[in-house]
């Protein structure tokens, strides 16, 4: 032991250390995404499959929408919202796994910021979502997506998507912490994920759904976010209907969700970890 | 500052709203610069004790200090002074060995340049230099334990908690870890170690306490415990259970401790093994009882438990009569 420990504890404020801890955990999670083949398939390949599935199989005639630019211009903004929300499943699985393996317990014996495990997980999933958005954008353009909203609006749309997915991921963090293991965590997310993404305006127009489903499908947050994203991405096209207040509604939903789900997940974390 | 690296006073911990009492008032004092052993079978409360001392769990009642800091009131001060490693080597499988150490170093809030130097130093010391840039997924069990221990040492903590560090390891890996632990203590580190192995406690620990069902049933140096226990176990295998029943009456007086009979096998804790064995053989020969087998062996944790509590470590029921169990317990306390 040649180096004295007293000299090496770096002097930073506790807030800066907390940020450093979050980034350390986030970096570690990102590395896992790259190194576990199944995780990589889950986060990257699956969204591409969805694009191809809806563009060339369901979208080749089975689904018709009354939208300018054809179905592909309707689909890609929706897929962007859908894949970022599906990403939250990874938040639940990752936390359940860390808990199961005792890593979170080990972290508890370190002088790190306690919340860094939770925050680091949601931040790394945000990072993965950014990667997925870039990929979907590229794949989208390759299959014929031609938005008219301009670059600035496109980026704004992506930011709204990321904000909403990030806020929602705290709810899935709660699921991951409540689940007995990672398999259960995955199973528990499906009853949440499917109604949110499929009973929405992501793939089809809500007006084509049965009447009893339409109120939910119209006003649930994912539909609002999708409307906002679609309007921003393709809004310069004069044929795209106005999104009304969707942009504000999407942001309000995001803020509301994290105000509710953040403390919920935090409380759960304190209880189990 | 206190002479003791770790002090615990009447620690009680219950689970499930008091239904399960994992610790029933455990007090201990760990002197600085030596290995202190917490010996006990599965479920005796060893791990719960370590989790409390390393601030992972809070005690239901009682208090504890580590390096003078209260584990409940000043957990961060405690965390800066301890390292924790153990049976469930909680290293990250998806990272390399080096990345694991760097992550723990960073979460210990150490300078980056120091962490890199320290990580390389530790990987070298623990024979992991060649595997430093390989994913931990490819590591053997022994390598994982060494890396886990390395992670606990990145911050160079004065106090180390090792929770069953060698459980499930092959003999060579176990030897390697023992040597590492001995070197650490030579360098001034205090180690609190839990183990199920008497051999391990005997080799490493200056002082130890024996835990059973959440309470300390014996404490002292390992020599003191062994003397109390008797040095050797004489194990006799008879041809029939009838022979065993007759035989045990004849040889009972060879040992001051009660005999343990299981089927055709009779076990006695004896002092002066060979002489006791010869004595037993003479008595059996005189009664014309022949043996299927005879062995003399070092006492195991099972034997310690049998001797101290009257029950074995694995099963909860006492092999001898309840009277013996109660007497043994009374003596142990």
Interface residues (C-beta under 8 A of the other chain):
Chain A: X1 X2 X3 X4 X5 X8 X9 X10 X12 X17 X20 X21 X24 X25 X28 X31 X32 X35 X36 X101 X102 X103 X105 X106 X107 X108 X109 X110 X111 X112 X116
Chain B: X51 X54 X55 X56 X76 X79 X80 X82 X84 X88 X90 X92 X93 X94 X95 X99 X103 X104 X106 X107 X108 X109 X110 X111 X114 X117 X118 X121 X135 X155 X156 X157 X187
